[in-house]
Amino acid sequence: MSISDLYFNGEHKKEIGHFANIVKIAKADGKISDGERALLLKTANRLNISLEEFTVILNNPEKFPINPPVSYDERIERLYRLTKMVLASGEVHLKEQKLFEKIAIGLHFHNDRAEKVCVEAIELVIKNIDLDDFILAIKKVDSI
């Protein structure tokens, strides 16, 4: 096995962990809406998640660890994708919000600021802010 194979496998594991977190949020209210399912399929495709992996993760997302990226910007980008799933059903359920905050802490956002970061993330995505502006805004909120 070459170094590039190891790197790909490590990166793919991170993507699988991220996808599992997105699935957890989709399932938090007990059902997956049509909007959530469409976003899951789109995200799986973008993350190179195979159909077999998709099925395994969909059935048992708790089996996969968070595996946050080292890069702060990449962690914020994951928060952005998670926020889109929180809003995919058209409303934010309390269970989704609490799970979202827990995952944010797992992505290494500080415990004391996770709730504030998640609330800001939801507000930004509702306003249809692009990823670059989202990253800048979350950095401001996370540093306060």
C-alpha positions as CSV (number, residue, x, y, z in Angstrom):
1,M,0.0,0.0,0.0
2,S,1.4,3.4,-1.0
3,I,1.4,6.6,1.0
4,S,-1.3,8.0,-1.3
5,D,-3.5,5.0,-0.5
6,L,-3.1,5.6,3.2
7,Y,-3.9,9.3,2.8
8,F,-7.0,8.6,0.7
9,N,-8.2,6.0,3.2
10,G,-7.7,8.4,6.1
11,E,-9.5,11.2,4.2
12,H,-12.3,8.9,3.2
13,K,-12.7,7.8,6.9
14,K,-13.1,11.5,7.8
15,E,-15.7,11.9,5.0
16,I,-17.6,8.9,6.2
17,G,-17.6,10.3,9.8
18,H,-18.9,13.6,8.5
19,F,-21.6,11.9,6.4
20,A,-22.6,9.9,9.5
21,N,-23.1,13.1,11.4
22,I,-25.3,14.5,8.7
23,V,-27.3,11.3,8.8
24,K,-27.6,11.6,12.6
25,I,-29.1,15.1,12.2
26,A,-31.5,13.9,9.4
27,K,-32.7,11.1,11.7
28,A,-32.9,13.1,14.9
29,D,-36.6,13.8,14.7
30,G,-37.4,10.2,14.0
31,K,-37.9,10.4,10.2
32,I,-36.1,11.5,7.1
33,S,-38.0,14.0,5.0
34,D,-37.9,14.1,1.2
35,G,-35.7,17.2,1.4
36,E,-33.3,15.5,3.9
37,R,-33.1,12.4,1.7
38,A,-32.3,14.5,-1.4
39,L,-29.6,16.3,0.5
40,L,-28.2,13.0,1.8
41,L,-28.0,11.6,-1.7
42,K,-26.3,14.8,-3.0
43,T,-23.9,14.9,-0.1
44,A,-23.0,11.2,-0.4
45,N,-22.2,11.7,-4.1
46,R,-20.0,14.8,-3.4
47,L,-18.2,12.9,-0.6
48,N,-17.6,9.8,-2.8
49,I,-19.7,7.6,-0.5
50,S,-20.6,4.4,-2.3
51,L,-24.2,3.0,-2.3
52,E,-23.1,0.2,0.0
53,E,-21.5,2.7,2.5
54,F,-24.6,4.9,2.2
55,T,-26.8,2.1,3.3
56,V,-24.6,1.0,6.2
57,I,-24.3,4.6,7.4
58,L,-28.0,5.3,7.0
59,N,-28.9,2.2,9.1
60,N,-26.3,2.8,11.9
61,P,-24.7,6.3,11.8
62,E,-23.7,6.0,15.5
63,K,-21.2,3.4,14.5
64,F,-18.9,6.1,12.9
65,P,-16.8,8.6,14.8
66,I,-16.8,12.4,14.1
67,N,-13.1,12.5,12.9
68,P,-12.8,16.3,12.7
69,P,-10.4,17.9,10.2
70,V,-7.3,19.7,11.6
71,S,-8.0,22.8,9.6
72,Y,-10.3,25.3,11.3
73,D,-11.8,26.4,8.0
74,E,-12.6,22.8,7.1
75,R,-14.3,22.3,10.4
76,I,-16.4,25.4,9.7
77,E,-17.2,24.1,6.3
78,R,-18.5,20.9,7.9
79,L,-20.6,23.0,10.2
80,Y,-22.0,24.7,7.1
81,R,-23.0,21.3,5.6
82,L,-24.5,20.2,8.9
83,T,-26.5,23.4,9.1
84,K,-28.0,22.7,5.7
85,M,-29.2,19.3,6.9
86,V,-30.6,20.9,10.1
87,L,-32.7,23.1,7.9
88,A,-33.5,20.6,5.1
89,S,-36.9,19.6,6.6
90,G,-37.9,23.3,6.7
91,E,-37.9,23.5,10.5
92,V,-35.5,23.0,13.3
93,H,-36.5,20.5,15.9
94,L,-35.2,20.7,19.5
95,K,-33.5,17.2,19.2
96,E,-31.8,18.3,16.0
97,Q,-30.6,21.5,17.6
98,K,-29.1,19.7,20.6
99,L,-27.5,17.1,18.4
100,F,-26.1,19.8,16.2
101,E,-24.5,21.5,19.2
102,K,-23.1,18.2,20.4
103,I,-21.5,17.6,17.0
104,A,-20.2,21.2,16.9
105,I,-18.3,20.4,20.1
106,G,-17.0,17.2,18.5
107,L,-15.8,19.4,15.7
108,H,-13.7,21.2,18.3
109,F,-15.9,24.3,18.7
110,H,-15.5,25.4,22.4
111,N,-18.2,24.1,24.8
112,D,-19.1,27.6,26.0
113,R,-19.6,28.9,22.4
114,A,-21.1,25.9,20.7
115,E,-24.7,26.9,21.2
116,K,-24.0,30.5,20.0
117,V,-22.1,29.2,17.0
118,C,-24.9,26.8,16.0
119,V,-27.6,29.5,16.3
120,E,-25.5,31.9,14.2
121,A,-24.9,29.1,11.6
122,I,-28.6,28.5,11.3
123,E,-29.3,32.2,10.9
124,L,-26.6,32.5,8.2
125,V,-27.8,29.6,6.2
126,I,-31.4,30.8,6.4
127,K,-30.1,34.1,4.9
128,N,-28.5,32.1,2.1
129,I,-25.0,33.3,3.0
130,D,-22.3,31.7,0.8
131,L,-19.6,29.5,2.3
132,D,-16.8,32.2,2.3
133,D,-19.0,34.7,4.2
134,F,-20.2,31.9,6.5
135,I,-16.6,31.0,7.5
136,L,-15.8,34.7,8.3
137,A,-19.0,35.1,10.3
138,I,-18.5,31.9,12.3
139,K,-14.9,32.9,13.1
140,K,-16.2,36.2,14.6
141,V,-18.8,34.4,16.7
142,D,-16.4,31.7,17.8
143,S,-13.8,34.2,19.0
144,I,-16.2,36.2,21.2
